[in-house]
């Protein structure tokens, strides 16, 4: 279909044609999974068209100006006027994958949304699925704009043939940046998807942000990011990573604002914004953003944060320990928020159910905890702990009588699944019965020797609940014995150096010499080689070996579950207070010394 095309790259695959189509559809439906410039896409049109030899040329010449705002019927009319014979509309991108007869092609039109609208403009992209030939061709909108479009600027095609998946391009140099990206990023991921696809799977798509309009979300997120994010990153006083925590809270605030706007429209209450209480609000940034955007609310946490003093008085934050009991309810709240609320996570739906008949909740679980504050124990060994805990949290929501929606956020955290309890599945006259059901469920989660209380007890729903202390526990290796730290660093370095990997370097006098850079090992391999007693001491103070090694970035490079010795860095490559004040570890400890001369090394040689 793509005339005068050049083969950019080809990769062998074990995938069948059906598996290829599944992978191609996943790329079509969710391009943001690979293309980090994209925030998402919106399908504007999907139609069946009659094949013709010059169809791609005809489509390439179309003027798509204004198409992103046009209705589906208007788009079909535009295609027909251009000479495209449309057989009918379809919402199924894979509607021809099973037949492969060649009697029709599927043409789609999508609007691609940029992650950063300061650098890239939205773009229209057409895709033509040729089911019989096993290929799909993409045509991006090349219309001029003040900033580049997120669309690939040249036509390209994906083809499944003779046990290979190939990428073809036209009107571009093979060395062009986007062509290299297609070869090095898109093709390997596509092959992996195809090889792992399960035959018979339905048309794939990303399930994130399923409860809010993606385009509105992206627009509001970009606005809030500029309004709060950039300045907050600059002044962030906490020890946590501002790029993660600030932009994560901006994203969560964006999501909640749209959910609440949708709720107000549905209930016809546009003049009254929802009141919220954030249980375990942490740094309070989410409370601050929601409050500044017009929602009255309150944030509660067991410990005050330094950043609280930087917020205006309109941001209401309180130090308070929440113990699930009759006195810790919030009848005035429209919504309860549990954002990484840890020990309170399973209690959020319970507290919402007990607070008032109209109280709703938003819950974003992170660490897995039980009702008594102990760590959750996985019940289904065939699933990950996180997946199993998500099922458990959903069961809690259902026991509490909520109609619960599950969605996946787009945030820096790997724990992205959220639960939204919109409304109750029971009438007011069944509230007392539901209360008993909730208490029976809570009681069933404990051992027989635990003391259970009634719902109206002043001690709580369960007297064994242990809230988090008001003192932050330091768990970053800083309190470990210095000798233990040095021993572990020395042991790990020796383990890596035993995996000899010599590299050639120039000595001070200009002669070449060999320097042992050591091997690259999985963290679990290194841990198995260390004495058990040292690992026990380590585990008491921090997350484990990975934390310790990451705290020594001038010695080790830790990424994707592996560790290796870091190549000594030059003064020109590093900035910060540690530069030239810290002794060079390699100069003192490496058998071959430091591979850099003293005046070039980032650290001191004494």
For each residue, the residues with C-beta under 8 A, 3 or more apart:
1: 55 56 128 130 133 135 137 157
2: 5 56 135 137 155 156 157 168 170
3: 56 57 170
4: 170
5: 2 155 157 168 169 170
6: 168 169 170 174
7: 10 166 167 168
8: 156 166 167 168 169 174 179 182 183
9: 166 167 182 183 187
10: 7 164 165 166 167
11: 164 165 166 187 188 191
12: 163 164
13: 20 160 163 164 165 191 194 195
14: 163 195
15: 19 20 23 160 165 191 194 195 197
16: 19 20 199
17: 20 21 97 100 134 160
18: 21 22 97 98 197 199
19: 15 16 22 23 194 195 197 199
20: 13 15 16 17 23 24 134 160 165 194
21: 17 18 24 25 94 97 131 160
22: 18 19 25 26 94 193 194 197 201 203 204
23: 15 19 20 26 27 190 191 193 194 197
24: 20 21 27 28 129 136 158 190
25: 21 22 28 29 93 94 97 203 204
26: 22 23 29 30 33 193 204 205
27: 23 24 30 31 33 34 158 186 189 190 193
28: 24 25 31 93 108 110 127 136
29: 25 26 41 43 93 203 204 205 206
30: 26 27 33 40 41 204 205 206
31: 27 28 34 35 38 41 112
32: 35 36 38 39 40 41 115 206
33: 26 27 30 206
34: 27 31 185 186 189
35: 31 32 38 150
36: 32 115
37: 114 115 116 119 120 150
38: 31 32 35 41 112 113 114 115 150
39: 32 113 114 115 214 218 221 410
40: 30 32 113 206 209 214 215 218
41: 29 30 31 32 38 110 111 112 113 125 214
42: 110 111 113 214 215
43: 29 46 93 108 109 110
44: 67 68 70 72 75 109 110 111 124
45: 72 75 76 89 107 108 109
46: 43 89 90 91 92 93 106 107 108 109
47: 76 79 86 87 88 89 90 106 107 108
48: 86 87 88 89 90 95 96 104 105 106 107
49: 55 79 84 85 86 87 104 105 106 107
50: 85 87 104 105
51: 55 102 104 105 130
52: 55 58 85
53:
54: 57 58
55: 1 49 51 52 58 59 84 105 128
56: 1 2 3 59 60 128 137 139 155
57: 3 54 60 61
58: 52 54 55 61 62 82 83 84
59: 55 56 62 84 107 126 128 139
60: 56 57 139 155
61: 57 58
62: 58 59 78 79 82
63:
64: 67 124 141 143
65: 143
66: 69 70
67: 44 64 70 75 78 109 124
68: 44 111 122 124
69: 66
70: 44 66 67 74 75 78
71: 74 75
72: 44 45 75 76 89
73: 76 77
74: 70 71 77 78
75: 44 45 67 70 71 72 78 79 109
76: 45 47 72 73 79 80 86 89
77: 73 74 80 81
78: 62 67 70 74 75 81 82
79: 47 49 62 75 76 82 84 86 107
80: 76 77 83 84 85 86
81: 77 78
82: 58 62 78 79
83: 58 80
84: 49 55 58 59 79 80 107
85: 49 50 52 80
86: 47 48 49 76 79 80 89
87: 47 48 49 50 104
88: 47 48
89: 45 46 47 48 72 76 86
90: 46 47 48 95 106
91: 46
92: 46 95 203
93: 25 28 29 43 46 106 108 129 203
94: 21 22 25 97 98 203
95: 48 90 92 106
96: 48 99 100 104 105 106 129 131
97: 17 18 21 25 94 100 131
98: 18 94
99: 96 103 131
100: 17 96 97 131 132 134
101: 131 132
102: 51 130 131 132 133
103: 99
104: 48 49 50 51 87 96 131
105: 48 49 50 51 55 96 128 129 130 131
106: 46 47 48 49 90 93 95 96 128 129 131
107: 45 46 47 48 49 59 79 84 126 127 128 129
108: 28 43 45 46 47 93 126 127 129
109: 43 44 45 46 67 75 124 125 126
110: 28 41 42 43 44 124 125 126 127
111: 41 42 44 68 122 123 124 215
112: 31 38 41 122 123 124 125 149 150 151
113: 38 39 40 41 42 122 150 214 215 218
114: 37 38 39 117 119 120 121 122 150 218
115: 32 36 37 38 39 120 218
116: 37 119 120 222
117: 114 120 121 122 218 222
118: 147
119: 37 114 116 147 148
120: 37 114 115 116 117 123 147 148 149 150
121: 114 117 145 146 147 148 149 150
122: 68 111 112 113 114 117 149 150
123: 111 112 120 140 141 149 150 151
124: 44 64 67 68 109 110 111 112 140 141 151
125: 41 109 110 112 138 139 140 141 151 152
126: 59 107 108 109 110 138 139
127: 28 107 108 110 136 137 138 139
128: 1 55 56 59 105 106 107 136 137 139
129: 24 93 96 105 106 107 108 136
130: 1 51 102 105 133 134 135 136 137
131: 21 96 97 99 100 101 102 104 105 106 134
132: 100 101 102
133: 1 102 130 159
134: 17 20 100 130 131 159 160 161
135: 1 2 130 157 158 159 160
136: 24 28 127 128 129 130 157 158
137: 1 2 56 127 128 130 155 156 157
138: 125 126 127 152 155 156 157
139: 56 59 60 125 126 127 128 155
140: 123 124 125 149 151 152 153 154 155
141: 64 123 124 125 149 151
142: 149 151 153
143: 64 65 149
144:
145: 121 148 149
146: 121
147: 118 119 120 121
148: 119 120 121 145 153
149: 112 120 121 122 123 140 141 142 143 145 153
150: 35 37 38 112 113 114 120 121 122 123
151: 112 123 124 125 140 141 142
152: 125 138 140 156 178 182
153: 140 142 148 149 172 178
154: 140 169 170 171 172 176 178 179
155: 2 5 56 60 137 138 139 140 169 170 171
156: 2 8 137 138 152 167 168 169 170 182
157: 1 2 5 135 136 137 138 167 168 169
158: 24 27 135 136 165 166 167 190
159: 133 134 135 165 166 167 168
160: 13 15 17 20 21 134 135 164 165 194
161: 134 164 166
162:
163: 12 13 14
164: 10 11 12 13 160 161
165: 10 11 13 15 20 158 159 160 187 190 191 194
166: 7 8 9 10 11 158 159 161
167: 7 8 9 10 156 157 158 159 182 183 186 187
168: 2 5 6 7 8 156 157 159
169: 5 6 8 154 155 156 157 172 174 179 182
170: 2 3 4 5 6 154 155 156
171: 154 155
172: 153 154 169 176 178 179
173: 176 179
174: 6 8 169 179
175: 179 180
176: 154 172 173 179 180
177: 180 181
178: 152 153 154 172 181 182
179: 8 154 169 172 173 174 175 176 182 183
180: 175 176 177 183 184
181: 177 178 184 185 186
182: 8 9 152 156 167 169 178 179 185 186 187
183: 8 9 167 179 180 186 187
184: 180 181 187 188
185: 34 181 182 188 189
186: 27 34 167 181 182 183 189 190
187: 9 11 165 167 182 183 184 190 191
188: 11 184 185 191 192
189: 27 34 185 186 192 193
190: 23 24 27 158 165 186 187 193 194
191: 11 13 15 23 165 187 188 194 195
192: 188 189 195 196
193: 22 23 26 27 189 190 196 197
194: 13 15 19 20 22 23 160 165 190 191 197
195: 13 14 15 19 191 192
196: 192 193
197: 15 18 19 22 23 193 194 201
198: 201
199: 16 18 19
200:
201: 22 197 198 204
202:
203: 22 25 29 92 93 94
204: 22 25 26 29 30 201
205: 26 29 30
206: 29 30 32 33 40 408
207: 210 407 408
208: 407 408 409 410 416
209: 40 212 214 217 255 407 408 409 410
210: 207 407 408
211: 259 262 405 407 420
212: 209 216 217 255 258 259 262
213: 216 217 258
214: 39 40 41 42 113 209 217 218
215: 40 42 111 113 218 219
216: 212 213 219 220 258
217: 209 212 213 214 220 221 254 255 258
218: 39 40 113 114 115 117 214 215 221 222
219: 215 216 222 223
220: 216 217 223 224 254 257 258
221: 39 217 218 224 225 250 251 254
222: 116 117 218 219 225 226
223: 219 220 226 227
224: 220 221 227 228 229 250 253 254 289 293
225: 221 222 228 229 230 247 250
226: 222 223 229 230
227: 223 224
228: 224 225 231 232 246 250 285 288 289 292
229: 224 225 226 232 233 246 247 250
230: 225 226 233 234
231: 228 234 235
232: 228 229 235 236 242 246 285
233: 229 230 236 242 243 246
234: 230 231
235: 231 232 310
236: 232 233 240 242 245 246 307
237: 306 307 310
238: 242 245 283 305 306 307
239:
240: 236 244 245 283
241: 244 245
242: 232 233 236 238 245 246
243: 233 246 247 412
244: 240 241 247 248 412 413
245: 236 238 240 241 242 248 249 283 285
246: 228 229 232 233 236 242 243 249 250 285
247: 225 229 243 244 250 251 411 412
248: 244 245 251 252 411 412 413
249: 245 246 252 253 283 285 286 289 339
250: 221 224 225 228 229 246 247 253 254 289
251: 221 247 248 254 255 409 410 411
252: 248 249 255 256 286 339 364 409 411
253: 224 249 250 256 257 286 289 290 293
254: 217 220 221 224 250 251 257 258
255: 209 212 217 251 252 258 259 409 418
256: 252 253 259 260 290 335 337 362
257: 220 253 254 260 261 290 293 295
258: 212 213 216 217 220 254 255 261 262
259: 211 212 255 256 262 263 362 420
260: 256 257 263 264 273 274 295 335
261: 257 258 264 265
262: 211 212 258 259 265 266
263: 259 260 266 267 274 422
264: 260 261 267 268 269 270 272 273 274
265: 261 262 268 270
266: 262 263
267: 263 264
268: 264 265
269: 264 272
270: 264 265
271:
272: 264 269
273: 260 264 294 295 296
274: 260 263 264 295 334 335
275: 295 296 297 332 333 334 335
276: 290 295 296 297 298 333 334 335 336 337
277: 297 298 299 300 330 333 335 336 337
278: 281 284 286 287 297 298 299 300 336 337 339
279: 300 322 336 337 338 341 344 348 351
280: 300 301 302 322 338 339 340 341 342 344
281: 278 284 286 287 299 300 301 317 337 339
282: 301 305 339 340
283: 238 240 245 249 305 307 308
284: 278 281 287 288 299 301 305 307 308 311 315 317
285: 228 232 245 246 249 288 289 307
286: 249 252 253 278 281 289 290 299 337 339
287: 278 281 284 290 291 297 298 299 315 316 317
288: 228 284 285 291 292 311 315
289: 224 228 249 250 253 285 286 292 293
290: 253 256 257 276 286 287 293 295 297
291: 287 288 294 295 296 297 314 315 316
292: 228 288 289 314 315
293: 224 253 257 289 290
294: 273 291
295: 257 260 273 274 275 276 290 291
296: 273 275 276 291
297: 275 276 277 278 287 290 291 316
298: 276 277 278 287 316 317 318
299: 277 278 281 284 286 287 315 316 317 318
300: 277 278 279 280 281 317 318 319 320 322
301: 280 281 282 284 304 305 317 318 319 320
302: 280 319 320 321 322 467 468 469 470
303: 319 470 471 472
304: 301 308 317 319
305: 238 282 283 284 301 308
306: 237 238 309 310
307: 236 237 238 283 284 285 310 311
308: 283 284 304 305 311 317
309: 306
310: 235 237 306 307
311: 284 288 307 308 315 317
312: 315
313:
314: 291 292
315: 284 287 288 291 292 299 311 312
316: 287 291 297 298 299
317: 281 284 287 298 299 300 301 304 308 311
318: 298 299 300 301
319: 300 301 302 303 304 470
320: 300 301 302
321: 302 467 470
322: 279 280 300 302 328 344 467
323: 328 460 465 467
324: 328 344 347 350 351 371 460 461 462 465
325: 328 457 458 459 460 461
326: 329 354 455 456 457 458
327: 458
328: 322 323 324 325 351
329: 326 351 354 355
330: 277 333 336 351 355 356 359
331: 355 356 359
332: 275 356
333: 275 276 277 330 336 355 356 359
334: 274 275 276 358 359 360
335: 256 260 274 275 276 277 359 360 361 362
336: 276 277 278 279 330 333 348 351 352 355 359 360 361 362
337: 256 276 277 278 279 281 286 361 362 363
338: 279 280 341 344 345 348 361 362 363 364 365
339: 249 252 278 280 281 282 286 362 364
340: 280 282 364 365 366 367 413 415
341: 279 280 338 344 345 348 363 365
342: 280 345 366 367 369 468
343: 347 369 373 465 466 467 468
344: 279 280 322 324 338 341 347 348
345: 338 341 342 348 363 365 366 367 368 369 393
346: 349 350 369 370 371 392 393 396
347: 324 343 344 350 351 371 461 465
348: 279 336 338 341 344 345 351 352 361 363
349: 346 352 353 361 363 396 397 400 402 419 421
350: 324 346 347 353 354 396 400 438 442 461
351: 279 324 328 329 330 336 347 348 354 355
352: 336 348 349 355 359 360 361 400 402 421
353: 349 350 359 400 401 402 424 434 435 438
354: 326 329 350 351 435 438 455
355: 329 330 331 333 336 351 352 359
356: 330 331 332 333 359
357: 424 428 431
358: 334
359: 330 331 333 334 335 336 352 353 355 356
360: 334 335 336 352 420 421 422 423
361: 335 336 337 338 348 349 352 402 419 420 421
362: 256 259 335 336 337 338 339 418 419 420
363: 337 338 341 345 348 349 393 397 418 419 420 421
364: 252 338 339 340 409 415 416 417 418 419
365: 338 340 341 345 368 389 390 393 415 417 419
366: 340 342 345 413 415
367: 340 342 345 375
368: 345 365 375 376 385 386 389
369: 342 343 345 346 373 374 375 376
370: 346 373 374 375 376 377 445
371: 324 346 347 442 445 446 461 462 465
372: 445 446 450 462 464 465 466
373: 343 369 370 464 465 466 467 468
374: 369 370 466
375: 367 368 369 370
376: 368 369 370 385 389 392
377: 370
378: 381 383 385 388 389
379: 388 392
380: 383 388 391
381: 378
382:
383: 378 380 387 388 391
384: 387 388
385: 368 376 378 388 389
386: 368 389 390 415
387: 383 384 390 391
388: 378 379 380 383 384 385 391 392
389: 365 368 376 378 385 386 392 393
390: 365 386 387 393 394 406 417
391: 380 383 387 388 394 395
392: 346 376 379 388 389 395 396
393: 345 346 363 365 389 390 396 397 419
394: 390 391 397 398 404 406 419
395: 391 392 398 399
396: 346 349 350 392 393 399 400 441
397: 349 363 393 394 400 402 404 419 421
398: 394 395 401 402 404
399: 395 396 437 438 441
400: 349 350 352 353 396 397 421 434 438
401: 353 398 424 425 426 434 437
402: 349 352 353 361 397 398 421 422 423 424 425
403: 421 422 423 424 425
404: 394 397 398 419 420 421 422
405: 211 419 420 422
406: 390 394 417 418 419 420
407: 207 208 209 210 211 417 418 420
408: 206 207 208 209 210 416 417 418
409: 208 209 251 252 255 364 416 417 418
410: 39 208 209 251 416
411: 247 248 251 252 416
412: 243 244 247 248
413: 244 248 340 366 416
414:
415: 340 364 365 366 386
416: 208 364 408 409 410 411 413
417: 364 365 390 406 407 408 409
418: 255 362 363 364 406 407 408 409
419: 349 361 362 363 364 365 393 394 397 404 405 406
420: 211 259 360 361 362 363 404 405 406 407
421: 349 352 360 361 363 397 400 402 403 404
422: 263 360 402 403 404 405
423: 360 402 403
424: 353 357 401 402 403
425: 401 402 403
426: 401 430 431 433 434
427: 430
428: 357 431
429:
430: 426 427 433 434
431: 357 426 428 434 435
432: 435 436
433: 426 430 436 437
434: 353 400 401 426 430 431 437 438
435: 353 354 431 432 438 439 455
436: 432 433 439 440
437: 399 401 433 434 440 441
438: 350 353 354 399 400 434 435 441 442 455
439: 435 436 442 443 452 454 455 461
440: 436 437 443 444
441: 396 399 437 438 444 445
442: 350 371 438 439 445 446 452 461 462
443: 439 440 446 452 462
444: 440 441
445: 370 371 372 441 442
446: 371 372 442 443 450 452 462 464
447: 450
448:
449:
450: 372 446 447 462 464
451: 462 463 464
452: 439 442 443 446 462 463
453: 457 459 460 461 462 463
454: 439 457
455: 326 354 435 438 439 461
456: 326
457: 325 326 453 454 460 461 463
458: 325 326 327
459: 325 453 463
460: 323 324 325 453 457 463 465
461: 324 325 347 350 371 439 442 453 455 457 465
462: 324 371 372 442 443 446 450 451 452 453 465
463: 451 452 453 457 459 460
464: 372 373 446 450 451
465: 323 324 343 347 371 372 373 460 461 462
466: 343 372 373 374
467: 302 321 322 323 343 373
468: 302 342 343 373
469: 302 473
470: 302 303 319 321
471: 303
472: 303
473: 469
474: 478 479 541
475: 541 542 543 547
476: 542 547 551
477: 480 485 538 541 542 547 548 551
478: 474
479: 474 541
480: 477 484 485 537 538 541 542 548
481: 484 485 537
482: 485 486
483: 486 487
484: 480 481 487 488 534 537 538
485: 477 480 481 482 488 489 548
486: 482 483 489 490
487: 483 484 490 491 534
488: 484 485 491 492 530 534 538 545 548
489: 485 486 492 493 548 552 555
490: 486 487 493 494 589
491: 487 488 494 495 529 530 531 534
492: 488 489 495 496 526 530 545 549 556 563
493: 489 490 496 497 518 555 565 589 590
494: 490 491 497 498
495: 491 492 498 499 521 526 529
496: 492 493 499 518 519 520 521 526 563 564 565
497: 493 494 500 516 518 565 590 591
498: 494 495 518 519
499: 495 496 518 519 520 521
500: 497 516 518 519
501: 516 517 518 519
502: 514 515 516 517
503: 514 515 517 595
504: 512 513 514 515
505: 512 513 514 515 595
506: 510 511 512 513
507: 510 511 512 513
508: 597
509:
510: 506 507
511: 506 507
512: 504 505 506 507
513: 504 505 506 507 592
514: 502 503 504 505 592
515: 502 503 504 505 592 595
516: 497 500 501 502 590 591 592
517: 501 502 503 564 565 567
518: 493 496 497 498 499 500 501 564 565
519: 496 498 499 500 501 564
520: 496 499 562 563 564
521: 495 496 499 525 526 562 563 564
522: 525 526 561 562
523: 526 527 545 546 549 558 561 562 563
524: 527 528 561
525: 521 522 528 529
526: 492 495 496 521 522 523 529 530 545 563
527: 523 524 530 535 544 545
528: 524 525
529: 491 495 525 526
530: 488 491 492 526 527 534 535 545
531: 491 534 535
532: 535 536
533: 536 537
534: 484 487 488 491 530 531 537 538
535: 527 530 531 532 538 539 544 545
536: 532 533 539 540
537: 480 481 484 533 534 540 541
538: 477 480 484 488 534 535 541 542 544 545 548
539: 535 536 542 544
540: 536 537
541: 474 475 477 479 480 537 538
542: 475 476 477 480 538 539 547 548
543: 475 546 547
544: 527 535 538 539 547 548
545: 488 492 523 526 527 530 535 538 548 549
546: 523 543 549 550 558
547: 475 476 477 542 543 544 550 551
548: 477 480 485 488 489 538 542 544 545 551 552
549: 492 523 545 546 552 556 558 563
550: 546 547 553 556 558
551: 476 477 547 548
552: 489 548 549 555 556 585
553: 550 556 557 566
554: 566 569 578 582 585 602 603
555: 489 493 552 565 566 585 586
556: 492 549 550 552 553 563 564 565 566
557: 553 563 564 565 566
558: 523 546 549 550 562 563
559: 562
560:
561: 522 523 524
562: 520 521 522 523 558 559
563: 492 496 520 521 523 526 549 556 557 558
564: 496 517 518 519 520 521 556 557
565: 493 496 497 517 518 555 556 557
566: 553 554 555 556 557 569
567: 517 595
568: 584 586 594 595 596 601 602 603
569: 554 566 573 574 601 602
570: 573 574 596 600 601 602
571: 574 579 580 599 600 601 602
572:
573: 569 570 602
574: 569 570 571 579 602
575: 579
576: 579
577: 581
578: 554 581 582 603
579: 571 574 575 576 582 602 603
580: 571 602 603 604
581: 577 578 604
582: 554 578 579 603 604
583: 587 588 603 604 606
584: 568 587 588 594 601 602 603 604 605
585: 552 554 555 588 589 590 603
586: 555 568 589 590 593 594 595
587: 583 584 590 593 594 601 603 605 606
588: 583 584 585
589: 490 493 585 586
590: 493 497 516 585 586 587 593 594
591: 497 516
592: 513 514 515 516 595
593: 586 587 590
594: 568 584 586 587 590 601 605
595: 503 505 515 567 568 586 592
596: 568 570 600 601
597: 508 600 601
598: 601 604 605
599: 571
600: 570 571 596 597
601: 568 569 570 571 584 587 594 596 597 598 604 605
602: 554 568 569 570 571 573 574 579 580 584
603: 554 568 578 579 580 582 583 584 585 587
604: 580 581 582 583 584 598 601
605: 584 587 594 598 601
606: 583 587
